[in-house]
Amino acid sequence: MKMLAGACRKLSIRADVAFRTLLRRRSGQGTTEYAILVGVLVVIAILAITLFKPKIQELWDAIASGINGL
């Protein structure tokens, strides 16, 4: 158990050093990186909607019929 705690501590220290080094090297993100990120998120959203379209349509129809039943 003591060995595991020591290994975890060493790993934590290494991760902290790596993170701090990364922060020092980074001068800032450009708008291109944000555009790529937004583009990837849009593609993921489109894929999710396409894959789950039958379930979404079923849910939408259930909500519409419930509202019409009021």
mmJSON file of the N, C-alpha and C atoms, coordinates in Angstrom:
{"data_MODEL":{"atom_site":{
"group_PDB":["ATOM","ATOM","ATOM","ATOM","ATOM","ATOM","ATOM","ATOM","ATOM","ATOM","ATOM","ATOM","ATOM","ATOM","ATOM","ATOM","ATOM","ATOM","ATOM","ATOM","ATOM","ATOM","ATOM","ATOM","ATOM","ATOM","ATOM","ATOM","ATOM","ATOM","ATOM","ATOM","ATOM","ATOM","ATOM","ATOM","ATOM","ATOM","ATOM","ATOM","ATOM","ATOM","ATOM","ATOM","ATOM","ATOM","ATOM","ATOM","ATOM","ATOM","ATOM","ATOM","ATOM","ATOM","ATOM","ATOM","ATOM","ATOM","ATOM","ATOM","ATOM","ATOM","ATOM","ATOM","ATOM","ATOM","ATOM","ATOM","ATOM","ATOM","ATOM","ATOM","ATOM","ATOM","ATOM","ATOM","ATOM","ATOM","ATOM","ATOM","ATOM","ATOM","ATOM","ATOM","ATOM","ATOM","ATOM","ATOM","ATOM","ATOM","ATOM","ATOM","ATOM","ATOM","ATOM","ATOM","ATOM","ATOM","ATOM","ATOM","ATOM","ATOM","ATOM","ATOM","ATOM","ATOM","ATOM","ATOM","ATOM","ATOM","ATOM","ATOM","ATOM","ATOM","ATOM","ATOM","ATOM","ATOM","ATOM","ATOM","ATOM","ATOM","ATOM","ATOM","ATOM","ATOM","ATOM","ATOM","ATOM","ATOM","ATOM","ATOM","ATOM","ATOM","ATOM","ATOM","ATOM","ATOM","ATOM","ATOM","ATOM","ATOM","ATOM","ATOM","ATOM","ATOM","ATOM","ATOM","ATOM","ATOM","ATOM","ATOM","ATOM","ATOM","ATOM","ATOM","ATOM","ATOM","ATOM","ATOM","ATOM","ATOM","ATOM","ATOM","ATOM","ATOM","ATOM","ATOM","ATOM","ATOM","ATOM","ATOM","ATOM","ATOM","ATOM","ATOM","ATOM","ATOM","ATOM","ATOM","ATOM","ATOM","ATOM","ATOM","ATOM","ATOM","ATOM","ATOM","ATOM","ATOM","ATOM","ATOM","ATOM","ATOM","ATOM","ATOM","ATOM","ATOM","ATOM","ATOM","ATOM","ATOM","ATOM","ATOM","ATOM","ATOM","ATOM","ATOM","ATOM","ATOM"],
"id":[1,2,3,4,5,6,7,8,9,10,11,12,13,14,15,16,17,18,19,20,21,22,23,24,25,26,27,28,29,30,31,32,33,34,35,36,37,38,39,40,41,42,43,44,45,46,47,48,49,50,51,52,53,54,55,56,57,58,59,60,61,62,63,64,65,66,67,68,69,70,71,72,73,74,75,76,77,78,79,80,81,82,83,84,85,86,87,88,89,90,91,92,93,94,95,96,97,98,99,100,101,102,103,104,105,106,107,108,109,110,111,112,113,114,115,116,117,118,119,120,121,122,123,124,125,126,127,128,129,130,131,132,133,134,135,136,137,138,139,140,141,142,143,144,145,146,147,148,149,150,151,152,153,154,155,156,157,158,159,160,161,162,163,164,165,166,167,168,169,170,171,172,173,174,175,176,177,178,179,180,181,182,183,184,185,186,187,188,189,190,191,192,193,194,195,196,197,198,199,200,201,202,203,204,205,206,207,208,209,210],
"type_symbol":["N","C","C","N","C","C","N","C","C","N","C","C","N","C","C","N","C","C","N","C","C","N","C","C","N","C","C","N","C","C","N","C","C","N","C","C","N","C","C","N","C","C","N","C","C","N","C","C","N","C","C","N","C","C","N","C","C","N","C","C","N","C","C","N","C","C","N","C","C","N","C","C","N","C","C","N","C","C","N","C","C","N","C","C","N","C","C","N","C","C","N","C","C","N","C","C","N","C","C","N","C","C","N","C","C","N","C","C","N","C","C","N","C","C","N","C","C","N","C","C","N","C","C","N","C","C","N","C","C","N","C","C","N","C","C","N","C","C","N","C","C","N","C","C","N","C","C","N","C","C","N","C","C","N","C","C","N","C","C","N","C","C","N","C","C","N","C","C","N","C","C","N","C","C","N","C","C","N","C","C","N","C","C","N","C","C","N","C","C","N","C","C","N","C","C","N","C","C","N","C","C","N","C","C","N","C","C","N","C","C"],
"label_atom_id":["N","CA","C","N","CA","C","N","CA","C","N","CA","C","N","CA","C","N","CA","C","N","CA","C","N","CA","C","N","CA","C","N","CA","C","N","CA","C","N","CA","C","N","CA","C","N","CA","C","N","CA","C","N","CA","C","N","CA","C","N","CA","C","N","CA","C","N","CA","C","N","CA","C","N","CA","C","N","CA","C","N","CA","C","N","CA","C","N","CA","C","N","CA","C","N","CA","C","N","CA","C","N","CA","C","N","CA","C","N","CA","C","N","CA","C","N","CA","C","N","CA","C","N","CA","C","N","CA","C","N","CA","C","N","CA","C","N","CA","C","N","CA","C","N","CA","C","N","CA","C","N","CA","C","N","CA","C","N","CA","C","N","CA","C","N","CA","C","N","CA","C","N","CA","C","N","CA","C","N","CA","C","N","CA","C","N","CA","C","N","CA","C","N","CA","C","N","CA","C","N","CA","C","N","CA","C","N","CA","C","N","CA","C","N","CA","C","N","CA","C","N","CA","C","N","CA","C","N","CA","C","N","CA","C","N","CA","C","N","CA","C","N","CA","C"],
"label_alt_id":[null,null,null,null,null,null,null,null,null,null,null,null,null,null,null,null,null,null,null,null,null,null,null,null,null,null,null,null,null,null,null,null,null,null,null,null,null,null,null,null,null,null,null,null,null,null,null,null,null,null,null,null,null,null,null,null,null,null,null,null,null,null,null,null,null,null,null,null,null,null,null,null,null,null,null,null,null,null,null,null,null,null,null,null,null,null,null,null,null,null,null,null,null,null,null,null,null,null,null,null,null,null,null,null,null,null,null,null,null,null,null,null,null,null,null,null,null,null,null,null,null,null,null,null,null,null,null,null,null,null,null,null,null,null,null,null,null,null,null,null,null,null,null,null,null,null,null,null,null,null,null,null,null,null,null,null,null,null,null,null,null,null,null,null,null,null,null,null,null,null,null,null,null,null,null,null,null,null,null,null,null,null,null,null,null,null,null,null,null,null,null,null,null,null,null,null,null,null,null,null,null,null,null,null,null,null,null,null,null,null],
"label_comp_id":["MET","MET","MET","LYS","LYS","LYS","MET","MET","MET","LEU","LEU","LEU","ALA","ALA","ALA","GLY","GLY","GLY","ALA","ALA","ALA","CYS","CYS","CYS","ARG","ARG","ARG","LYS","LYS","LYS","LEU","LEU","LEU","SER","SER","SER","ILE","ILE","ILE","ARG","ARG","ARG","ALA","ALA","ALA","ASP","ASP","ASP","VAL","VAL","VAL","ALA","ALA","ALA","PHE","PHE","PHE","ARG","ARG","ARG","THR","THR","THR","LEU","LEU","LEU","LEU","LEU","LEU","ARG","ARG","ARG","ARG","ARG","ARG","ARG","ARG","ARG","SER","SER","SER","GLY","GLY","GLY","GLN","GLN","GLN","GLY","GLY","GLY","THR","THR","THR","THR","THR","THR","GLU","GLU","GLU","TYR","TYR","TYR","ALA","ALA","ALA","ILE","ILE","ILE","LEU","LEU","LEU","VAL","VAL","VAL","GLY","GLY","GLY","VAL","VAL","VAL","LEU","LEU","LEU","VAL","VAL","VAL","VAL","VAL","VAL","ILE","ILE","ILE","ALA","ALA","ALA","ILE","ILE","ILE","LEU","LEU","LEU","ALA","ALA","ALA","ILE","ILE","ILE","THR","THR","THR","LEU","LEU","LEU","PHE","PHE","PHE","LYS","LYS","LYS","PRO","PRO","PRO","LYS","LYS","LYS","ILE","ILE","ILE","GLN","GLN","GLN","GLU","GLU","GLU","LEU","LEU","LEU","TRP","TRP","TRP","ASP","ASP","ASP","ALA","ALA","ALA","ILE","ILE","ILE","ALA","ALA","ALA","SER","SER","SER","GLY","GLY","GLY","ILE","ILE","ILE","ASN","ASN","ASN","GLY","GLY","GLY","LEU","LEU","LEU"],
"label_asym_id":["A","A","A","A","A","A","A","A","A","A","A","A","A","A","A","A","A","A","A","A","A","A","A","A","A","A","A","A","A","A","A","A","A","A","A","A","A","A","A","A","A","A","A","A","A","A","A","A","A","A","A","A","A","A","A","A","A","A","A","A","A","A","A","A","A","A","A","A","A","A","A","A","A","A","A","A","A","A","A","A","A","A","A","A","A","A","A","A","A","A","A","A","A","A","A","A","A","A","A","A","A","A","A","A","A","A","A","A","A","A","A","A","A","A","A","A","A","A","A","A","A","A","A","A","A","A","A","A","A","A","A","A","A","A","A","A","A","A","A","A","A","A","A","A","A","A","A","A","A","A","A","A","A","A","A","A","A","A","A","A","A","A","A","A","A","A","A","A","A","A","A","A","A","A","A","A","A","A","A","A","A","A","A","A","A","A","A","A","A","A","A","A","A","A","A","A","A","A","A","A","A","A","A","A","A","A","A","A","A","A"],
"label_entity_id":["1","1","1","1","1","1","1","1","1","1","1","1","1","1","1","1","1","1","1","1","1","1","1","1","1","1","1","1","1","1","1","1","1","1","1","1","1","1","1","1","1","1","1","1","1","1","1","1","1","1","1","1","1","1","1","1","1","1","1","1","1","1","1","1","1","1","1","1","1","1","1","1","1","1","1","1","1","1","1","1","1","1","1","1","1","1","1","1","1","1","1","1","1","1","1","1","1","1","1","1","1","1","1","1","1","1","1","1","1","1","1","1","1","1","1","1","1","1","1","1","1","1","1","1","1","1","1","1","1","1","1","1","1","1","1","1","1","1","1","1","1","1","1","1","1","1","1","1","1","1","1","1","1","1","1","1","1","1","1","1","1","1","1","1","1","1","1","1","1","1","1","1","1","1","1","1","1","1","1","1","1","1","1","1","1","1","1","1","1","1","1","1","1","1","1","1","1","1","1","1","1","1","1","1","1","1","1","1","1","1"],
"label_seq_id":[1,1,1,2,2,2,3,3,3,4,4,4,5,5,5,6,6,6,7,7,7,8,8,8,9,9,9,10,10,10,11,11,11,12,12,12,13,13,13,14,14,14,15,15,15,16,16,16,17,17,17,18,18,18,19,19,19,20,20,20,21,21,21,22,22,22,23,23,23,24,24,24,25,25,25,26,26,26,27,27,27,28,28,28,29,29,29,30,30,30,31,31,31,32,32,32,33,33,33,34,34,34,35,35,35,36,36,36,37,37,37,38,38,38,39,39,39,40,40,40,41,41,41,42,42,42,43,43,43,44,44,44,45,45,45,46,46,46,47,47,47,48,48,48,49,49,49,50,50,50,51,51,51,52,52,52,53,53,53,54,54,54,55,55,55,56,56,56,57,57,57,58,58,58,59,59,59,60,60,60,61,61,61,62,62,62,63,63,63,64,64,64,65,65,65,66,66,66,67,67,67,68,68,68,69,69,69,70,70,70],
"pdbx_PDB_ins_code":[null,null,null,null,null,null,null,null,null,null,null,null,null,null,null,null,null,null,null,null,null,null,null,null,null,null,null,null,null,null,null,null,null,null,null,null,null,null,null,null,null,null,null,null,null,null,null,null,null,null,null,null,null,null,null,null,null,null,null,null,null,null,null,null,null,null,null,null,null,null,null,null,null,null,null,null,null,null,null,null,null,null,null,null,null,null,null,null,null,null,null,null,null,null,null,null,null,null,null,null,null,null,null,null,null,null,null,null,null,null,null,null,null,null,null,null,null,null,null,null,null,null,null,null,null,null,null,null,null,null,null,null,null,null,null,null,null,null,null,null,null,null,null,null,null,null,null,null,null,null,null,null,null,null,null,null,null,null,null,null,null,null,null,null,null,null,null,null,null,null,null,null,null,null,null,null,null,null,null,null,null,null,null,null,null,null,null,null,null,null,null,null,null,null,null,null,null,null,null,null,null,null,null,null,null,null,null,null,null,null],
"Cartn_x":[0.833,0.0,0.876,1.973,2.862,3.548,3.874,4.524,3.578,2.307,1.306,1.121,1.109,0.967,2.162,3.359,4.559,4.536,4.06,3.968,2.941,1.835,0.806,1.339,2.117,2.676,3.659,4.523,5.473,4.745,3.698,2.924,2.247,1.745,1.104,2.095,3.292,4.325,4.717,4.887,5.248,4.147,2.904,1.785,1.742,1.998,1.999,3.098,4.29,5.41,5.095,4.545,4.211,3.15,2.162,1.096,1.644,2.494,3.074,3.962,4.706,5.531,4.658,3.56,2.638,2.056,1.699,1.143,2.16,3.422,4.448,4.687,4.619,4.886,3.752,2.562,1.393,1.272,1.255,1.12,-0.316,-1.166,-2.576,-3.107,-4.391,-5.009,-5.514,-5.334,-5.8,-7.244,-7.808,-9.204,-9.357,-8.284,-8.342,-8.62,-7.981,-8.203,-9.642,-10.18,-11.57,-12.521,-12.206,-13.044,-13.031,-11.866,-11.773,-12.579,-12.463,-13.21,-14.712,-15.179,-16.608,-17.045,-16.21,-16.533,-16.663,-15.75,-15.814,-17.078,-17.419,-18.626,-19.885,-19.897,-21.042,-21.168,-20.045,-20.075,-20.581,-20.127,-20.587,-22.084,-22.567,-24.001,-24.817,-24.335,-25.052,-25.086,-23.958,-23.919,-24.873,-24.901,-25.783,-27.247,-27.6,-28.985,-29.347,-28.416,-28.671,-28.848,-27.992,-28.069,-29.326,-29.728,-30.847,-32.142,-32.185,-33.363,-34.659,-34.667,-35.925,-36.416,-35.504,-35.89,-36.337,-35.651,-36.034,-37.415,-37.658,-38.963,-40.071,-39.778,-40.758,-41.076,-40.041,-40.232,-41.014,-40.669,-41.354,-42.836,-43.132,-44.521,-45.296,-44.641,-45.29,-45.597,-44.667,-44.893,-46.022,-46.008,-47.047,-48.423,-48.528,-49.822,-50.273,-49.324,-49.671,-50.19,-49.587,-50.04,-51.409,-51.592,-52.87,-53.979,-53.626,-54.613,-55.099,-54.436,-54.857,-56.075],
"Cartn_y":[-1.189,0.0,1.251,1.203,2.342,2.585,1.477,1.58,2.213,1.833,2.383,3.878,4.284,5.7,6.493,5.922,6.592,6.728,5.686,5.722,6.758,6.817,7.811,9.224,9.408,10.733,11.142,10.196,10.492,10.834,10.074,10.324,11.682,12.03,13.329,14.471,14.304,15.339,15.483,14.354,14.402,15.072,14.751,15.348,16.849,17.256,18.679,19.414,18.829,19.449,19.55,18.478,18.475,19.526,19.643,20.622,22.044,22.3,23.635,23.979,22.986,23.204,23.52,22.794,23.035,24.439,24.878,26.214,27.291,27.067,28.054,28.134,27.013,26.979,27.588,27.525,27.995,29.492,30.157,31.61,32.04,31.132,31.448,30.681,30.515,29.792,30.769,30.421,31.263,30.966,31.837,31.638,30.406,30.006,28.803,27.578,27.485,26.335,26.313,27.483,27.529,27.156,27.586,27.242,25.738,25.12,23.661,22.967,23.437,22.844,22.942,24.112,24.293,23.396,23.298,22.424,20.972,20.503,19.12,18.906,19.867,19.738,19.713,20.504,20.505,19.159,18.601,17.281,16.224,16.26,15.293,15.451,16.687,16.926,16.39,16.634,16.136,14.605,13.982,12.518,11.968,12.625,12.169,12.299,13.4,13.597,12.573,12.312,11.334,9.933,9.574,8.235,8.037,9.07,8.942,9.536,9.803,10.429,9.657,8.325,7.608,7.779,7.727,7.893,9.326,10.286,11.692,11.938,11.366,11.531,10.895,9.729,9.042,9.893,10.454,11.305,12.562,13.172,14.385,14.106,12.966,12.601,12.365,11.747,11.506,12.834,13.765,15.068,15.804,15.758,16.45,15.864,14.532,13.925,14.222,14.31,14.667,16.083,16.986,18.378,18.487,17.778,17.813,17.18,16.273,15.619,16.489,17.606,18.507,19.208],
"Cartn_z":[0.0,0.0,0.0,0.786,0.875,-0.476,-1.17,-2.465,-3.498,-3.417,-4.327,-4.087,-2.83,-2.498,-3.017,-2.892,-3.391,-4.908,-5.58,-7.037,-7.479,-6.774,-7.097,-6.887,-5.837,-5.556,-6.647,-7.07,-8.143,-9.436,-9.738,-10.943,-10.873,-9.707,-9.522,-9.718,-9.192,-9.339,-10.805,-11.492,-12.912,-13.736,-13.442,-14.167,-13.91,-12.681,-12.341,-13.092,-13.139,-13.844,-15.344,-15.905,-17.329,-17.635,-16.777,-16.975,-16.902,-15.927,-15.791,-16.993,-17.494,-18.678,-19.879,-20.028,-21.126,-21.053,-19.853,-19.684,-20.05,-19.718,-20.032,-21.537,-22.216,-23.649,-24.463,-23.932,-24.684,-24.565,-25.702,-25.664,-25.894,-26.343,-26.565,-27.757,-27.8,-28.901,-29.926,-31.174,-32.253,-32.604,-33.393,-33.789,-34.673,-35.358,-36.194,-35.337,-34.189,-33.309,-32.808,-32.486,-32.045,-33.175,-34.385,-35.534,-35.773,-35.645,-35.807,-34.717,-33.491,-32.381,-32.61,-33.014,-33.279,-34.429,-35.467,-36.596,-36.188,-35.346,-34.865,-34.036,-33.195,-32.383,-33.25,-34.315,-35.222,-35.925,-36.358,-37.014,-36.043,-34.808,-33.801,-33.565,-33.486,-33.278,-34.454,-35.677,-36.857,-36.86,-36.539,-36.483,-35.418,-34.261,-33.187,-33.597,-34.213,-34.66,-35.722,-36.647,-37.707,-37.126,-36.186,-35.606,-34.765,-34.036,-33.113,-33.671,-34.967,-35.57,-35.315,-35.463,-35.198,-33.751,-32.804,-31.397,-31.125,-31.719,-31.541,-32.143,-33.328,-33.979,-33.134,-32.575,-31.72,-30.488,-29.875,-28.703,-29.071,-30.195,-30.657,-30.901,-31.553,-31.819,-30.519,-29.531,-28.244,-27.543,-27.613,-26.989,-27.706,-29.043,-29.823,-29.532,-29.472,-29.193,-27.761,-26.849,-25.472,-25.369,-26.107,-26.104,-26.769,-27.884,-28.582,-27.751,-26.857,-25.992,-24.855,-24.63,-23.542,-23.98],
"occupancy":[1.0,1.0,1.0,1.0,1.0,1.0,1.0,1.0,1.0,1.0,1.0,1.0,1.0,1.0,1.0,1.0,1.0,1.0,1.0,1.0,1.0,1.0,1.0,1.0,1.0,1.0,1.0,1.0,1.0,1.0,1.0,1.0,1.0,1.0,1.0,1.0,1.0,1.0,1.0,1.0,1.0,1.0,1.0,1.0,1.0,1.0,1.0,1.0,1.0,1.0,1.0,1.0,1.0,1.0,1.0,1.0,1.0,1.0,1.0,1.0,1.0,1.0,1.0,1.0,1.0,1.0,1.0,1.0,1.0,1.0,1.0,1.0,1.0,1.0,1.0,1.0,1.0,1.0,1.0,1.0,1.0,1.0,1.0,1.0,1.0,1.0,1.0,1.0,1.0,1.0,1.0,1.0,1.0,1.0,1.0,1.0,1.0,1.0,1.0,1.0,1.0,1.0,1.0,1.0,1.0,1.0,1.0,1.0,1.0,1.0,1.0,1.0,1.0,1.0,1.0,1.0,1.0,1.0,1.0,1.0,1.0,1.0,1.0,1.0,1.0,1.0,1.0,1.0,1.0,1.0,1.0,1.0,1.0,1.0,1.0,1.0,1.0,1.0,1.0,1.0,1.0,1.0,1.0,1.0,1.0,1.0,1.0,1.0,1.0,1.0,1.0,1.0,1.0,1.0,1.0,1.0,1.0,1.0,1.0,1.0,1.0,1.0,1.0,1.0,1.0,1.0,1.0,1.0,1.0,1.0,1.0,1.0,1.0,1.0,1.0,1.0,1.0,1.0,1.0,1.0,1.0,1.0,1.0,1.0,1.0,1.0,1.0,1.0,1.0,1.0,1.0,1.0,1.0,1.0,1.0,1.0,1.0,1.0,1.0,1.0,1.0,1.0,1.0,1.0,1.0,1.0,1.0,1.0,1.0,1.0],
"B_iso_or_equiv":[0.0,0.0,0.0,0.0,0.0,0.0,0.0,0.0,0.0,0.0,0.0,0.0,0.0,0.0,0.0,0.0,0.0,0.0,0.0,0.0,0.0,0.0,0.0,0.0,0.0,0.0,0.0,0.0,0.0,0.0,0.0,0.0,0.0,0.0,0.0,0.0,0.0,0.0,0.0,0.0,0.0,0.0,0.0,0.0,0.0,0.0,0.0,0.0,0.0,0.0,0.0,0.0,0.0,0.0,0.0,0.0,0.0,0.0,0.0,0.0,0.0,0.0,0.0,0.0,0.0,0.0,0.0,0.0,0.0,0.0,0.0,0.0,0.0,0.0,0.0,0.0,0.0,0.0,0.0,0.0,0.0,0.0,0.0,0.0,0.0,0.0,0.0,0.0,0.0,0.0,0.0,0.0,0.0,0.0,0.0,0.0,0.0,0.0,0.0,0.0,0.0,0.0,0.0,0.0,0.0,0.0,0.0,0.0,0.0,0.0,0.0,0.0,0.0,0.0,0.0,0.0,0.0,0.0,0.0,0.0,0.0,0.0,0.0,0.0,0.0,0.0,0.0,0.0,0.0,0.0,0.0,0.0,0.0,0.0,0.0,0.0,0.0,0.0,0.0,0.0,0.0,0.0,0.0,0.0,0.0,0.0,0.0,0.0,0.0,0.0,0.0,0.0,0.0,0.0,0.0,0.0,0.0,0.0,0.0,0.0,0.0,0.0,0.0,0.0,0.0,0.0,0.0,0.0,0.0,0.0,0.0,0.0,0.0,0.0,0.0,0.0,0.0,0.0,0.0,0.0,0.0,0.0,0.0,0.0,0.0,0.0,0.0,0.0,0.0,0.0,0.0,0.0,0.0,0.0,0.0,0.0,0.0,0.0,0.0,0.0,0.0,0.0,0.0,0.0,0.0,0.0,0.0,0.0,0.0,0.0],
"pdbx_formal_charge":[null,null,null,null,null,null,null,null,null,null,null,null,null,null,null,null,null,null,null,null,null,null,null,null,null,null,null,null,null,null,null,null,null,null,null,null,null,null,null,null,null,null,null,null,null,null,null,null,null,null,null,null,null,null,null,null,null,null,null,null,null,null,null,null,null,null,null,null,null,null,null,null,null,null,null,null,null,null,null,null,null,null,null,null,null,null,null,null,null,null,null,null,null,null,null,null,null,null,null,null,null,null,null,null,null,null,null,null,null,null,null,null,null,null,null,null,null,null,null,null,null,null,null,null,null,null,null,null,null,null,null,null,null,null,null,null,null,null,null,null,null,null,null,null,null,null,null,null,null,null,null,null,null,null,null,null,null,null,null,null,null,null,null,null,null,null,null,null,null,null,null,null,null,null,null,null,null,null,null,null,null,null,null,null,null,null,null,null,null,null,null,null,null,null,null,null,null,null,null,null,null,null,null,null,null,null,null,null,null,null],
"auth_seq_id":[1,1,1,2,2,2,3,3,3,4,4,4,5,5,5,6,6,6,7,7,7,8,8,8,9,9,9,10,10,10,11,11,11,12,12,12,13,13,13,14,14,14,15,15,15,16,16,16,17,17,17,18,18,18,19,19,19,20,20,20,21,21,21,22,22,22,23,23,23,24,24,24,25,25,25,26,26,26,27,27,27,28,28,28,29,29,29,30,30,30,31,31,31,32,32,32,33,33,33,34,34,34,35,35,35,36,36,36,37,37,37,38,38,38,39,39,39,40,40,40,41,41,41,42,42,42,43,43,43,44,44,44,45,45,45,46,46,46,47,47,47,48,48,48,49,49,49,50,50,50,51,51,51,52,52,52,53,53,53,54,54,54,55,55,55,56,56,56,57,57,57,58,58,58,59,59,59,60,60,60,61,61,61,62,62,62,63,63,63,64,64,64,65,65,65,66,66,66,67,67,67,68,68,68,69,69,69,70,70,70],
"auth_comp_id":["MET","MET","MET","LYS","LYS","LYS","MET","MET","MET","LEU","LEU","LEU","ALA","ALA","ALA","GLY","GLY","GLY","ALA","ALA","ALA","CYS","CYS","CYS","ARG","ARG","ARG","LYS","LYS","LYS","LEU","LEU","LEU","SER","SER","SER","ILE","ILE","ILE","ARG","ARG","ARG","ALA","ALA","ALA","ASP","ASP","ASP","VAL","VAL","VAL","ALA","ALA","ALA","PHE","PHE","PHE","ARG","ARG","ARG","THR","THR","THR","LEU","LEU","LEU","LEU","LEU","LEU","ARG","ARG","ARG","ARG","ARG","ARG","ARG","ARG","ARG","SER","SER","SER","GLY","GLY","GLY","GLN","GLN","GLN","GLY","GLY","GLY","THR","THR","THR","THR","THR","THR","GLU","GLU","GLU","TYR","TYR","TYR","ALA","ALA","ALA","ILE","ILE","ILE","LEU","LEU","LEU","VAL","VAL","VAL","GLY","GLY","GLY","VAL","VAL","VAL","LEU","LEU","LEU","VAL","VAL","VAL","VAL","VAL","VAL","ILE","ILE","ILE","ALA","ALA","ALA","ILE","ILE","ILE","LEU","LEU","LEU","ALA","ALA","ALA","ILE","ILE","ILE","THR","THR","THR","LEU","LEU","LEU","PHE","PHE","PHE","LYS","LYS","LYS","PRO","PRO","PRO","LYS","LYS","LYS","ILE","ILE","ILE","GLN","GLN","GLN","GLU","GLU","GLU","LEU","LEU","LEU","TRP","TRP","TRP","ASP","ASP","ASP","ALA","ALA","ALA","ILE","ILE","ILE","ALA","ALA","ALA","SER","SER","SER","GLY","GLY","GLY","ILE","ILE","ILE","ASN","ASN","ASN","GLY","GLY","GLY","LEU","LEU","LEU"],
"auth_asym_id":["A","A","A","A","A","A","A","A","A","A","A","A","A","A","A","A","A","A","A","A","A","A","A","A","A","A","A","A","A","A","A","A","A","A","A","A","A","A","A","A","A","A","A","A","A","A","A","A","A","A","A","A","A","A","A","A","A","A","A","A","A","A","A","A","A","A","A","A","A","A","A","A","A","A","A","A","A","A","A","A","A","A","A","A","A","A","A","A","A","A","A","A","A","A","A","A","A","A","A","A","A","A","A","A","A","A","A","A","A","A","A","A","A","A","A","A","A","A","A","A","A","A","A","A","A","A","A","A","A","A","A","A","A","A","A","A","A","A","A","A","A","A","A","A","A","A","A","A","A","A","A","A","A","A","A","A","A","A","A","A","A","A","A","A","A","A","A","A","A","A","A","A","A","A","A","A","A","A","A","A","A","A","A","A","A","A","A","A","A","A","A","A","A","A","A","A","A","A","A","A","A","A","A","A","A","A","A","A","A","A"],
"auth_atom_id":["N","CA","C","N","CA","C","N","CA","C","N","CA","C","N","CA","C","N","CA","C","N","CA","C","N","CA","C","N","CA","C","N","CA","C","N","CA","C","N","CA","C","N","CA","C","N","CA","C","N","CA","C","N","CA","C","N","CA","C","N","CA","C","N","CA","C","N","CA","C","N","CA","C","N","CA","C","N","CA","C","N","CA","C","N","CA","C","N","CA","C","N","CA","C","N","CA","C","N","CA","C","N","CA","C","N","CA","C","N","CA","C","N","CA","C","N","CA","C","N","CA","C","N","CA","C","N","CA","C","N","CA","C","N","CA","C","N","CA","C","N","CA","C","N","CA","C","N","CA","C","N","CA","C","N","CA","C","N","CA","C","N","CA","C","N","CA","C","N","CA","C","N","CA","C","N","CA","C","N","CA","C","N","CA","C","N","CA","C","N","CA","C","N","CA","C","N","CA","C","N","CA","C","N","CA","C","N","CA","C","N","CA","C","N","CA","C","N","CA","C","N","CA","C","N","CA","C","N","CA","C","N","CA","C","N","CA","C","N","CA","C","N","CA","C"],
"pdbx_PDB_model_num":[1,1,1,1,1,1,1,1,1,1,1,1,1,1,1,1,1,1,1,1,1,1,1,1,1,1,1,1,1,1,1,1,1,1,1,1,1,1,1,1,1,1,1,1,1,1,1,1,1,1,1,1,1,1,1,1,1,1,1,1,1,1,1,1,1,1,1,1,1,1,1,1,1,1,1,1,1,1,1,1,1,1,1,1,1,1,1,1,1,1,1,1,1,1,1,1,1,1,1,1,1,1,1,1,1,1,1,1,1,1,1,1,1,1,1,1,1,1,1,1,1,1,1,1,1,1,1,1,1,1,1,1,1,1,1,1,1,1,1,1,1,1,1,1,1,1,1,1,1,1,1,1,1,1,1,1,1,1,1,1,1,1,1,1,1,1,1,1,1,1,1,1,1,1,1,1,1,1,1,1,1,1,1,1,1,1,1,1,1,1,1,1,1,1,1,1,1,1,1,1,1,1,1,1,1,1,1,1,1,1]
}}}
